[in-house]
Amino acid sequence: MQKTALNIAAALALATFGAGTAFAQSSLTLYGNLDVSIDHVKKTAGVPLLDGTAAAVPVTSTLSVPARIATQGVKSSVTRVSPSASSQTAFGIKGEENLGDGYKASFVLEGQLGLDNGALSQGGRIFGRQSYVGLTTPFGEVRLGRQYAPIFWSTAFVTTERFGATDLFIEGGTTNNLMVRHDNAASYWIKAGGLTASVGYSPNAGSPRKIGVITTGRNLGAPSGSNEYSDFDTGRSIGMFANYAFTPSLNATFGYHHNEFDGATFDVGGNFDSAFALKDYQAYNVGAKYVFPGSSIMLSGSYSQGEYNLQNGKSLDLQFMVVGVRVPVNAWTFSAQASQIKFKNFTKGKDTGLLLGAEYALSKRTTVYARLSQIKDDEGQRADIGVNGLLGQVAGGPDVIATAVGFREIPSFAGAGINPGGKSTYIGAGVRHSF
């Protein structure tokens, strides 16, 4: 079975915590996963993301027609050398020392880069994926440092893919980058029988007071907001995760996430400013995976709901669901996924995705693959937003809105994105190698 960066991280999270008196030699491991492809992405034109009066025009203006904000996506087609299509390119160093009597010290330093240009991902951080020190005891493990958010694992344990750029299971987490990783985090892990569980807390998981991909260049989870401690509770996060293996074939997961924003705002570009004042965000996720005995065919699914509560008492409610199948046939593996994420209120927009995948294992470490995927945005109805006392309207599903305002660091399909009311089609082939 091939090791990927996600497999390695999951294996580390699932390390047993049983007591014992045997003393093992300290270890240091260099590991990584390299994934690069050539792809073609075609985007159809859509509708304007924003529509309304420009902030420079007062509400008493005699203008009868609101100014139109030029944010309509245009039709485009591009062929690229693209990073991390089937799995995330990553490199890391991990080490552990058995202290005896059930105690163990460990650390993980893990970074991410794009093989298309060699640049560091995760905001340019060397070890932006994970950087923590852990201490295992007979009663569980404590980890301190930058880590995956607990709710991340509830999806990671059941996905049929590897959280690459075409994996639709990740759609349920990327409405908010803080559902993926936390700066300044402390977590506690336990394993008992078929149960693996964790709880985590961060005083600031990485949220600035002003979020805006266009106007401020600051996303949720970006390095610029990670250490802005103040009297505000901005970025304060807490979460939990549990995975239970009922049998070797059946696993079920649960995740919970709560994020304080304490009045932080995010911008939508153009002349729109402080479109929303955020109070908090909370979400839960449930998932399941079944592997047919003797065949390794995997069926899995995930369902989640989230709610952004605003300072004005309103909320943005989201719902996400995805199903997938993975079918190994000798050296071949075939996969398929279908997903939908939508606003239950607000614009009532939704994003629907389909994925077909095939890969061939050249060896235990090297695989060639192909992916065909599409995401279609239904812009829903235009929703009013308050902008410095003026009125504007926004349209689009969660994928579009989250990318535009800075909740998501990277749009769908390795940055290709999707236009509001349009669709993006991805076709690509590449190679993946682990070490």
BAKOLLUM-62348 format. One line per 8 residues: number of its first residue (from 1); their letters; for each residue z, x, y of C-alpha. Coordinates in steps of 0.001 Angstrom, whole numbers, plus 500000, padded with zeros to 6 digits. Layout:
NUM> A> Z/X/Y; ... $
REM end
This chain:
1> MQKTALNI> 500000/500000/500000; 499009/501426/503361; 501633/502315/505901; 501047/501137/509448; 503128/501592/512570; 504451/498049/512116; 505178/498635/508428; 507132/501758/509289 $
9> AAALALAT> 509095/500008/512021; 509821/497067/509732; 510912/499388/506943; 513304/501071/509322; 514699/497724/510428; 515117/496688/506801; 516943/499851/505722; 519847/498990/503465 $
17> FGAGTAFA> 523344/499355/504792; 525281/499582/501533; 528344/501779/501306; 528327/504976/499283; 529817/508426/499086; 526696/510405/498137; 525682/512936/500787; 521957/513394/501513 $
25> QSSLTLYG> 520261/516142/503470; 519200/515365/507044; 515529/514411/507451; 512940/514514/510226; 509646/512659/509901; 506498/512703/512026; 504395/509575/511481; 501615/507637/513091 $
33> NLDVSIDH> 498788/505145/512906; 495329/505595/514442; 493056/502612/514984; 489751/502607/516878; 486628/500446/516748; 483392/499603/518428; 483190/495985/519510; 481208/493462/521487 $
41> VKKTAGVP> 482977/490823/523594; 481185/487881/525176; 482925/485637/527720; 481606/482358/529037; 482142/481318/532645; 484910/478841/533310; 486553/477021/536189; 488525/478400/539169 $
49> LLDGTAAA> 492028/479463/538221; 493324/478612/541695; 492296/475919/544109; 493984/474946/547369; 494711/475712/550989; 494913/479345/552043; 498360/480459/553144; 497006/481399/556564 $
57> VPVTSTLS> 496063/477772/557257; 499086/475671/558371; 499728/472267/556880; 498894/470702/560267; 495365/472138/560138; 492540/469678/560781; 490539/471243/557939; 489679/468379/555628 $
65> VPARIATQ> 488499/470499/552689; 490950/472967/551142; 489787/476571/551041; 488491/477537/547635; 490042/480625/546091; 487360/482787/544447; 489024/483313/541094; 486484/481687/538817 $
73> GVKSSVTR> 485716/483854/535815; 482073/484852/535510; 479964/485008/532381; 480030/488518/530914; 479102/490561/527878; 480284/494082/527090; 480090/496597/524250; 483050/499007/524062 $
81> VSPSASSQ> 484825/501650/522063; 488111/499779/521785; 491677/500710/520752; 493978/499051/518240; 491844/496142/517048; 493449/495714/513608; 496774/497485/514267; 498489/499295/517121 $
89> TAFGIKGE> 497768/503010/517500; 501152/504714/517547; 502884/508011/516913; 506531/508710/516355; 509355/510924/515249; 512276/509565/513292; 515262/511263/511803; 518475/510485/510010 $
97> ENLGDGYK> 521597/512212/508813; 523768/510828/506036; 527374/511279/507156; 528846/510110/503851; 531068/507156/502925; 528407/504634/504020; 527851/506140/507472; 524495/507392/508752 $
105> ASFVLEGQ> 523131/508536/512122; 519466/507953/512970; 516970/507917/515825; 513415/506722/516535; 511079/507969/519268; 507768/506071/519129; 504871/505983/521569; 501524/504263/521854 $
113> LGLDNGAL> 498112/505377/523123; 494507/504252/523271; 492083/506292/521194; 489224/505203/523455; 490495/507364/526325; 493643/509122/525085; 495841/507479/527726; 499418/506438/527040 $
121> SQGGRIFG> 500083/502714/526793; 503339/500863/527564; 503122/501657/531275; 502532/505362/530657; 505833/505917/528873; 505776/508663/526251; 507980/506692/523871; 507324/503198/525171 $
129> RQSYVGLT> 507304/501422/521818; 510804/502433/520725; 513362/505014/521778; 516839/504506/520383; 519723/506085/518498; 521411/504211/515663; 524670/504459/513770; 524905/502780/510364 $
137> TPFGEVRL> 528310/501844/508968; 529402/499962/505824; 529493/496880/508091; 526029/497162/509650; 524037/499224/512132; 524270/499564/515923; 521224/500681/517923; 521147/501690/521595 $
145> GRQYAPIF> 517973/502195/523671; 514523/500640/524087; 513872/498348/521128; 511903/495375/519912; 513363/492060/521041; 515027/490235/518127; 512574/487310/518286; 509679/489730/517770 $
153> WSTAFVTT> 510735/490277/514159; 510581/486574/513313; 506795/486782/513723; 506286/490397/512606; 507769/489672/509190; 505299/486872/508427; 501977/487826/510063; 498988/488273/507749 $
161> ERFGATDL> 497618/490993/510052; 499303/494002/511751; 499778/492850/515364; 496511/494428/516464; 494433/493150/519377; 492827/490482/517177; 496010/489273/515431; 496557/485664/516514 $
169> FIEGGTTN> 500181/485650/515323; 501089/487741/518363; 499966/484934/520685; 503344/483243/520263; 505152/486248/521720; 502944/487400/524533; 503604/484504/526881; 506456/486782/527964 $
177> NLMVRHDN> 506469/490578/527421; 510262/490515/527147; 509859/488648/523868; 508349/491854/522449; 510465/494765/523749; 513673/495308/525708; 514708/498238/527859; 518414/499096/528039 $
185> AASYWIKA> 519141/497254/524800; 522022/497186/522332; 521526/495564/518934; 523492/495018/515740; 521819/494748/512315; 523169/493579/508975; 521731/493225/505492; 523472/491188/502802 $
193> GGLTASVG> 521616/490134/499680; 518384/488451/500756; 519489/488219/504398; 518416/490642/507113; 519604/489722/510609; 520165/491150/514074; 521512/490213/517489; 520550/491996/520697 $
201> YSPNAGSP> 521565/492155/524357; 520199/493845/527468; 521574/493743/531037; 517963/494209/532247; 515238/494134/529627; 512601/495019/532230; 512143/492370/534924; 511636/493126/538645 $
209> RKIGVITT> 512565/490607/541336; 508890/490194/542226; 506354/489918/539409; 502633/489981/540134; 499809/491639/538282; 497491/491395/541299; 499723/491649/544357; 502533/493918/543211 $
217> GRNLGAPS> 501039/495466/540076; 504263/494774/538209; 504372/493000/534873; 507341/491718/532970; 508552/494644/530904; 506903/497259/533129; 508805/500543/533710; 509045/499858/537456 $
225> GSNEYSDF> 511470/497001/536886; 513554/498412/534065; 516424/499875/536080; 516686/497587/539097; 520326/496733/538584; 521892/494599/541313; 524122/491591/541792; 521314/489462/540362 $
233> DTGRSIGM> 521011/488618/536674; 517262/489303/536694; 516113/490518/533294; 519365/489842/531446; 518363/489010/527868; 519984/488002/524622; 518459/487132/521273; 518856/486933/517536 $
241> FANYAFTP> 516740/487170/514400; 517195/486340/510719; 514960/486793/507698; 515941/485414/504307; 514155/486328/501083; 514666/483356/498784; 512639/485121/496093; 510436/488248/496059 $
249> SLNATFGY> 507573/485881/496922; 509107/483634/499604; 510524/484652/502988; 511636/482501/505917; 512432/483700/509426; 514142/482429/512555; 514272/483935/516051; 515910/482985/519352 $
257> HHNEFDGA> 515379/484449/522825; 517025/483811/526203; 516034/485522/529437; 517664/485199/532886; 515445/485511/535988; 517943/484316/538623; 515357/483302/541222; 512759/486019/540619 $
265> TFDVGGNF> 509248/485036/541676; 505774/485900/540462; 502574/485956/542486; 499185/484597/541569; 497068/486711/543901; 494824/485842/546805; 496786/484136/549580; 499229/482524/547185 $
273> DSAFALKD> 502725/483963/547319; 505924/483147/545470; 504243/480418/543473; 507258/479891/541236; 510930/480770/541521; 512187/481352/537984; 515635/480436/536727; 515493/481385/533036 $
281> YQAYNVGA> 513378/481308/529903; 514375/480418/526373; 512433/480187/523138; 512866/479872/519405; 510580/480694/516514; 510481/479797/512816; 508143/481270/510249; 507505/481546/506529 $
289> KYVFPGSS> 505499/483746/504170; 504589/483176/500535; 502974/485779/498277; 501526/484391/495052; 503022/486354/492125; 500564/488570/490319; 497776/488164/492889; 499260/489404/496217 $
297> IMLSGSYS> 497519/486528/498030; 499600/485767/501120; 499965/482474/502986; 502020/482390/506160; 502698/480380/509269; 504752/480413/512445; 505872/477789/514967; 507630/478293/518278 $
305> QGEYNLQN> 508602/476538/521483; 509502/478023/524855; 510646/476744/528224; 510495/478375/531651; 513105/476671/533834; 512368/476841/537562; 514817/476922/540458; 513516/473562/541698 $
313> GKSLDLQF> 514618/471839/538498; 511144/471635/536941; 510046/473471/533801; 506994/474888/532065; 507146/473917/528388; 505086/475716/525735; 504335/475165/522065; 502721/477593/519638 $
321> MVVGVRVP> 501598/477383/516018; 499571/479660/513748; 498632/479833/510071; 497051/482676/508150; 495877/483792/504721; 495380/487303/503325; 493458/487836/500067; 493312/491296/498436 $
329> VNAWTFSA> 490465/491847/495957; 490618/495350/494489; 489968/497728/497418; 488919/494833/499656; 491181/492586/501727; 489979/489401/503420; 491954/487484/506048; 491721/484383/508207 $
337> QASQIKFK> 493921/482910/510954; 493960/479835/513187; 496250/479379/516184; 496954/477222/519196; 499278/477745/522140; 499592/475066/524810; 501516/473777/527799; 503286/470577/526789 $
345> NFTKGKDT> 503523/469709/530484; 502356/471553/533636; 498536/471866/533220; 498601/470681/529600; 496053/473433/529013; 495734/475060/525610; 494191/478096/523933; 492788/477798/520420 $
353> GLLLGAEY> 491919/480846/518338; 490132/481589/515069; 489936/484917/513200; 488011/486204/510184; 488663/489709/508905; 487579/492058/506136; 488631/495610/505311; 487982/498197/502631 $
361> ALSKRTTV> 490494/500862/501620; 488765/504236/501310; 492107/505756/500316; 495814/505026/500609; 495710/506148/504240; 492215/505344/505499; 490607/501916/505850; 487407/500615/507432 $
369> YARLSQIK> 487444/497061/508763; 485537/494326/510575; 486820/491446/512684; 485222/488295/514104; 487418/486225/516414; 487225/483674/519186; 489686/482144/521652; 488762/479045/523633 $
377> DDEGQRAD> 490661/477934/526716; 491036/474271/527597; 492053/474348/531265; 493738/470955/531063; 494467/469227/534347; 495184/470890/537674; 498878/471260/538404; 500449/471441/541851 $
385> IGVNGLLG> 502346/474530/542905; 504332/475059/546086; 503186/478033/548144; 505228/478762/551273; 505267/475085/552116; 501570/474647/551385; 500072/472992/548357; 497851/474697/545803 $
393> QVAGGPDV> 496661/473869/542320; 496289/475967/539201; 494435/475292/535930; 494319/476973/532542; 496131/477414/529264; 499095/479754/528652; 496900/482774/527789; 495099/482546/531121 $
401> IATAVGFR> 498137/481794/533285; 500386/484401/531661; 497829/487180/532110; 496998/486227/535702; 500578/486205/536959; 501941/489209/535077; 503917/487763/532169; 501513/489464/529773 $
409> EIPSFAGA> 500759/493142/530134; 497506/493142/528153; 495089/490188/527887; 493546/489011/524629; 491223/491269/522604; 492401/494655/523922; 492086/493670/527568; 488936/491546/527369 $
417> GINPGGKS> 490822/488417/528394; 489526/484863/528699; 488342/482794/531648; 490060/479476/532433; 488007/476761/530788; 485894/479343/528964; 485867/481141/525640; 485838/484756/524492 $
425> TYIGAGVR> 484106/485862/521301; 484935/489205/519706; 483037/491045/516969; 483934/494583/515994; 484176/497185/513255; 486390/500231/513075; 488512/502650/511111; 492281/502913/510671 $
433> HSF> 494170/505966/509435; 497908/506429/508944; 499914/509605/508490 $
REM end
